[in-house]
């Protein structure tokens, strides 16, 4: 039986490369060792998997053979708290998922359609023709407003504005390569005095917590059965013994949804804006589809084939979530001739999967057409992971991406500030971009031109 190939560089070098150059780290090891390799992810060894058959097995056997322990996500405790969905395991994790999933799916999701459009228009309304702006900052404002509404039912008001601003500041602190090191190295997060990042983190965290706790108290004091936001639903939830969630549990869950629910989506939408403007043929074909479709209600937008191909290709080429959360082997298993033993930690390398030339010919080319030519299975294309920890916000994220991109293209004329390609860069545990995509607002969009297939 062959042994799983192992990265040879010293552990510290591997750790450094994973934090500062995650894509090169994965690509290099993939080139040297193939579909499975053992390397130092954070502070432990992980087996990176990128073959669709391996991923299918590992992500569909959560239970006896494999588990998805929350303790492996403990680097997030500082930001999200011990009671976050991402840190729970087993039955407790399953129950909490059932509680938070429904508001992000099906009929409930539709409620957000017009709201997303309105928020998008408001976000661009302050710009004058010729004005430069950073796409990532604008999309972050949009996704923040949407998630605040979904989580708290908060749209306007001082508390909402402050919370949005403080959260953005908190997350900006852990963006960029150095900021990302804050997540992985607990020592850096200590309060070493007024000018240390640890001190700023603590002060911001305190202000954010104060706001969230006062929102929880206000909602507890005035329960309203007509409210359908997540805070109201979580407050009403009871376990088998009739106990509700404590304030601290509520705070951790709300924080999880606020953070996971807007950072990732903001990056994905900013990338989509970049690609449709960086590749004028793609932009023109998409505008043509939107023009032909006319004025559609938001749900109908999700059925436009090229629009969804553009969103999918955006999430394929630089997946915002580079990896699935780790899985632990509980009982010996053999996959494609390789043995995995209890205690082994496996991660799905979404980025490597999405770059496989056997699935995606010329994988570094942005080509939405591939999603029209072929139907990809759930273990061939998986920007939202799969199995026990599949993203709870996947449907909301796709909905948001589709509506924001369509609204901006249909109604406004935007352009990139330069032709230079935008490079990916780690932002905390996600994959974002360097510089945030510099764009220029030009006013209302002119009529689209007819174009050939791209
Ligand atoms: C484009 C946007 C997004 C991307 C690419 C993304 C990606 C992911 C990925 C890859 C995972 C790990 C899945 C796994 O281990 O199998 C995940 C988990 C998660 N996502 Fe998302 N996500 C996005 C948007 C959202 C939104 C909008 C929300 C909330 C409203 C959200 C909430 C979560 C939560 C709570 C988890 C943890 C689930 C668990 O531990 O059970 N995400 N996401």
Boltz pocket constraint, residues with backbone or C-beta under 6 A from the ligand:
constraints:
  - pocket:
      binder: B
      contacts: [[A, 85], [A, 86], [A, 87], [A, 93], [A, 97], [A, 104], [A, 256], [A, 257], [A, 260], [A, 261], [A, 262], [A, 264], [A, 265], [A, 268], [A, 315], [A, 319], [A, 320], [A, 321], [A, 322], [A, 323], [A, 324], [A, 325], [A, 326], [A, 382], [A, 383], [A, 384], [A, 385], [A, 386], [A, 387], [A, 388], [A, 389], [A, 390], [A, 391], [A, 392], [A, 393], [A, 394], [A, 396], [A, 397], [A, 398]]
      max_distance: 6.0
